[in-house]
């Protein structure tokens, strides 16, 4: 989450007139994240999250995101729910941007995940994958293998400003992954961005999942690879085998992995690291001055990518293949 677009009180009050949630009490920008403009919205009717969808989001994708949250909630996943206006629509326009209001979830995200948090995230991710079955709308993953080269092209000429030799390393990695990327793995709806700031806990118990605006259809185990990157590395860059083991076993308790998924996981984790390296690199170089957003270090994911590059099989992640199968 972040804030790129300012909203005047006059525009916001006019927008809220279309809803049955009471008058405005307060509205405060949320700085975490990098994708859309988000605000903590308080009205006489309660607390909500207001999101303005920025230019990287295709408005045609919004029915997928909003419908998915409704689909998942109906199947027991605790996640925000879109609030419809008086016309019965969940999507409006504010400050020249598509905008929506969603319900507020209680809880806080953990800045230093423990082993127990990682295990719960693994279980929740598998539950999300199972709950996503039957969702009628599909959306390809624009930030997977075919989307990486054009994303890199936007940053390539300046990549070495961040680290000498980075552009060449990324170019080689793109070629290698294109040659070894797996095919025909179990697929379905994935969150694709389940970082710690998108998972809430209350008294160390997982209380909800948020921010579905990267959700798409892709390999289910790719989503698990994203989470290994996001949750199981320490601030010094080292992989925490105990956290990784807890996450993988937590996932497999709800959804055991196939032999092909287990074999593919190191490559998918390597690709997931590259994906976040590329988006962070772009944002590091291109975020406009003055935007209320915390830029994130792209080199964190360069280090993670190198770890996965040196990991030959699932044993590098703290488990054996037999532990992850039915």
C-alpha positions in Angstrom: 0.0 0.0 0.0 1.1 3.6 -0.6 -0.2 7.0 -1.5 0.5 8.5 -5.0 -2.7 10.5 -5.5 -3.9 13.2 -3.1 -7.6 13.4 -2.4 -9.3 16.7 -1.4 -11.9 16.8 1.4 -14.4 18.1 -1.1 -13.9 15.3 -3.5 -13.9 12.6 -0.8 -17.1 14.0 0.8 -18.8 14.0 -2.6 -17.7 10.4 -3.2 -19.0 9.2 0.2 -22.4 10.7 -0.5 -23.0 7.7 -2.8 -22.6 5.3 0.1 -24.6 4.4 3.2 -21.7 4.4 5.6 -22.2 7.8 7.2 -20.3 11.0 6.9 -16.5 11.4 6.9 -14.7 11.4 10.3 -11.1 11.1 9.1 -9.0 9.8 6.2 -5.2 9.1 6.5 -2.8 7.9 3.9 -1.1 4.5 4.4 2.6 4.4 3.3 3.3 0.7 3.2 3.5 -1.0 -0.2 4.2 0.3 -3.7 1.2 -0.3 -5.9 -2.0 1.7 -5.3 -3.0 4.8 -3.2 -4.5 3.6 0.1 -6.2 5.4 3.0 -7.5 4.4 6.4 -11.0 5.8 6.2 -13.2 6.4 9.2 -16.8 7.4 8.9 -19.8 7.5 11.2 -20.5 4.0 10.0 -17.2 2.5 10.9 -13.6 2.0 9.7 -12.8 1.1 6.1 -9.9 1.0 3.6 -10.2 3.3 0.6 -8.1 2.3 -2.5 -7.4 4.4 -5.6 -6.0 2.2 -8.3 -3.0 3.7 -10.0 -1.7 3.5 -13.5 0.0 0.1 -13.2 -3.4 -1.5 -12.5 -5.6 -2.3 -15.5 -9.2 -1.2 -14.7 -10.4 -4.3 -16.7 -8.8 -6.4 -13.9 -10.8 -4.9 -11.1 -13.9 -7.2 -11.4 -11.5 -10.1 -10.9 -10.0 -8.6 -7.8 -13.2 -7.6 -6.2 -15.1 -10.8 -7.2 -12.3 -12.9 -5.9 -12.5 -11.4 -2.4 -16.2 -12.1 -2.3 -15.6 -15.7 -3.6 -13.0 -16.4 -1.0 -14.9 -15.0 1.9 -17.9 -17.1 1.0 -15.6 -20.1 1.4 -14.2 -19.2 4.8 -11.2 -17.1 3.9 -11.0 -14.0 6.1 -10.3 -11.1 3.8 -11.6 -7.6 3.1 -15.0 -7.3 1.4 -15.9 -4.6 -1.2 -18.6 -2.1 0.0 -21.2 -1.4 -2.6 -22.6 2.1 -3.1 -26.3 3.0 -3.3 -26.3 1.9 -7.0 -25.1 -1.5 -6.0 -21.6 -1.0 -7.5 -18.4 -1.8 -5.7 -16.3 0.4 -8.0 -16.4 4.1 -8.5 -14.1 7.0 -9.4 -12.3 9.4 -7.2 -9.7 12.0 -8.0 -9.6 10.7 -11.6 -8.8 7.2 -10.5 -10.9 4.0 -10.2 -11.7 3.6 -6.5 -13.3 1.2 -4.1 -14.0 1.0 -0.4 -13.4 -2.3 1.4 -14.1 -3.5 5.0 -11.4 -3.1 7.6 -9.8 -6.2 9.2 -8.7 -6.2 12.8 -5.1 -7.2 13.5 -1.5 -6.2 12.8 1.2 -7.5 10.5 4.4 -8.8 12.1 7.6 -7.1 11.3 9.8 -10.0 12.6 8.0 -13.2 11.7 8.5 -16.2 14.0 8.5 -19.9 13.1 4.8 -20.1 14.3 3.8 -17.3 12.0 5.4 -19.0 9.0 3.6 -22.3 9.7 0.3 -20.5 9.9 0.9 -18.6 6.6 1.7 -22.0 4.9 -1.6 -23.4 6.1 -3.6 -20.3 5.1 -2.0 -20.2 1.7 -3.1 -23.8 1.0 -6.6 -23.0 2.3 -6.7 -20.0 -0.1 -5.7 -22.1 -3.0 -8.4 -24.7 -2.2 -11.0 -21.9 -1.7 -10.2 -20.4 -5.0 -11.4 -23.4 -6.9 -14.4 -22.7 -9.0 -13.9 -18.9 -9.3 -15.3 -18.2 -12.7 -13.1 -15.2 -13.8 -9.5 -15.8 -14.8 -6.5 -13.4 -15.0 -3.1 -14.4 -16.3 0.0 -13.5 -14.3 1.4 -10.4 -16.0 4.4 -10.5 -13.7 5.6 -14.0 -14.6 8.1 -15.3 -17.1 6.8 -13.5 -20.2 6.3 -10.2 -18.3 9.8 -10.0 -16.9 11.8 -9.0 -20.1 9.7 -5.9 -20.8 9.8 -4.9 -17.2 13.6 -5.2 -17.2 13.8 -3.2 -20.4 12.4 -0.2 -18.5 15.2 -0.3 -16.0 18.1 -1.9 -17.8 20.0 1.2 -18.8 20.2 2.4 -15.1 20.4 -0.9 -13.3 24.2 -0.6 -12.7 23.5 2.6 -10.8 22.2 0.2 -8.1 25.0 -2.4 -8.4 27.7 -2.6 -11.0 27.1 -5.6 -13.2 23.5 -6.0 -12.1 22.1 -5.5 -15.6 24.2 -8.3 -17.1 23.4 -10.7 -14.2 19.6 -10.1 -14.7 19.9 -10.6 -18.4 21.6 -13.9 -17.9 19.1 -15.0 -15.3 16.2 -14.2 -17.6 17.7 -16.4 -20.3 18.3 -19.3 -17.9 14.9 -19.2 -16.4 13.2 -19.1 -19.8 15.0 -22.4 -20.6 14.3 -24.2 -17.4 10.9 -22.8 -16.3 8.5 -25.7 -15.5 5.3 -26.6 -17.5 2.0 -28.2 -16.7 2.0 -27.9 -12.9 -1.3 -27.7 -10.9 -2.7 -24.2 -11.4 -5.4 -22.0 -10.0 -6.0 -18.7 -8.2 -2.9 -17.4 -6.4 -2.4 -14.3 -4.2 1.0 -13.6 -5.7 2.0 -11.0 -3.1 1.5 -12.6 0.4 4.2 -10.6 2.1 4.1 -10.0 5.9 2.3 -6.7 5.5 -0.5 -8.5 3.8 -1.2 -10.9 6.6 -2.8 -9.9 9.9 -2.4 -11.5 13.3 -4.2 -11.1 16.6 -2.5 -12.5 19.7 -0.1 -14.4 17.3 -3.0 -16.1 15.5 -3.6 -15.4 11.9 -6.7 -13.2 11.6 -6.9 -12.3 7.9 -5.3 -11.8 4.5 -5.4 -8.5 2.5 -4.3 -6.8 -0.7 -5.4 -9.1 -3.5 -4.4 -6.7 -6.3 -1.7 -8.9 -7.7 -3.9 -12.0 -7.6 -4.0 -14.0 -10.8 -4.0 -17.6 -12.2 -0.7 -19.4 -12.1 1.1 -22.4 -10.7 -0.1 -22.9 -7.1 3.4 -23.8 -5.9 4.7 -20.5 -7.4 2.6 -18.7 -4.7 4.4 -20.8 -2.1 7.8 -19.8 -3.6 6.8 -16.2 -3.3 6.0 -16.8 0.4 9.3 -18.5 1.1 11.1 -15.5 -0.2 8.9 -13.0 1.7 8.9 -14.8 5.1 11.8 -17.1 5.5 14.9 -15.0 5.1 16.5 -13.1 8.0 17.6 -9.4 7.8 21.2 -10.4 7.2 20.1 -12.2 4.0 20.4 -15.8 5.4 17.7 -18.3 4.7 16.1 -19.6 8.0 15.6 -23.3 7.5 13.4 -23.7 10.5 10.9 -21.0 9.2 11.0 -22.5 5.7 10.3 -26.0 7.1 7.4 -24.7 9.1 5.9 -23.0 6.1 6.3 -25.9 3.8 4.9 -28.4 6.2 2.0 -26.1 7.1 1.1 -25.8 3.4 1.4 -29.6 2.8 -0.9 -30.4 5.7 -3.7 -28.6 3.9 -2.6 -29.4 0.3 0.1 -32.0 -0.3 2.5 -31.3 -3.2 3.0 -33.5 -6.3 6.4 -34.8 -7.2 6.6 -32.3 -10.1 5.8 -29.4 -7.8 8.4 -30.4 -5.3 11.1 -30.7 -8.0 10.1 -27.3 -9.5 10.1 -25.4 -6.2 13.8 -24.2 -6.2 13.4 -22.9 -9.8 10.1 -21.2 -9.0 11.6 -19.6 -5.9 14.5 -18.3 -8.0 12.0 -16.8 -10.5 9.9 -15.3 -7.7 13.0 -13.6 -6.4 13.8 -12.2 -9.8 10.2 -10.9 -10.2 10.5 -8.9 -7.0 14.0 -7.8 -7.9 12.7 -6.4 -11.1 9.7 -4.6 -9.7 11.7 -3.1 -6.8 14.4 -2.1 -9.2 11.9 -0.3 -11.4 10.3 1.4 -8.4 13.7 2.3 -6.9 14.6 4.1 -10.1 11.3 5.5 -11.2 9.2 6.5 -8.1 8.5 10.2 -8.4 10.0 12.5 -5.7 7.4 13.4 -3.0 5.3 10.2 -3.3 4.2 8.9 0.1 5.8 5.5 -0.5 8.7 3.6 1.1 10.9 2.4 -1.6 12.3 -1.1 -1.0 15.8 -2.3 -1.6 16.0 -4.3 -4.8 19.3 -5.9 -3.8 17.6 -7.8 -1.0 16.0 -9.9 -3.8 19.2 -10.1 -5.7 20.8 -11.9 -2.7 17.7 -14.2 -2.4 17.9 -15.1 -6.1 21.5 -16.1 -5.7 20.6 -18.4 -2.8 18.0 -20.2 -4.9 20.4 -20.4 -7.8 22.7 -22.4 -5.6 19.9 -24.7 -4.2 19.8 -27.9 -6.2 16.6 -29.5 -4.7 14.0 -29.3 -1.9 16.5 -30.4 0.8 18.0 -26.9 0.7 14.7 -25.6 2.2 14.7 -27.8 5.3 12.4 -30.6 4.2 12.5 -33.9 2.3 10.3 -34.6 -0.6 8.5 -37.4 1.3 7.3 -34.9 4.0 5.5 -32.8 1.4 3.5 -35.5 -0.4 0.2 -37.1 0.6 
